[in-house]
Amino acid sequence: MDAIRALGGSAIFGVRRYCFSPPLKIYRVMEQVRFIGLQSMLVILLTGAFTGMVLGLQGYYTLSRFGSEAFLGASLALSLVKEMGPVITGLMVTGRAGSAITAEIGIMRITDQIDALEHLFR
């Protein structure tokens, strides 16, 4: 509980510091939410759909051996939504947003923007 409480305190500090301290940066936060969350939705939906199709196909072959094809929908929904859905979503968001942010930092390094920031804060 102490670790969760500390994590929540850090999150509240970050929100207060970066969202509500002058000058207000709510637009920047919402821009990042749109970039990381909303623009990753297509990748997540496509990955989830194809994973569900493959899982359904494999599950059908297994369940047809025992004559219990009626349980395919429930087992597919349970395994995809509860077990695999959060993992796939996390991997896809991390891969898409992480690679985009890394590319942006690489471009900043090439154009010497990072060097300028280092000299500014020394």
Secondary structure by P-SEA (a helix, b strand, c coil): caaaaaaaaaaaaaaaacccccccaaaaaaaaaaaacccaaaaaaaaaaaaaaaaaaaaaaaaaaaccccaaaaaaaaaaacccaaaaaaaaaaaaaaaaaaaaaaaaaaaaaaaaaaaaac
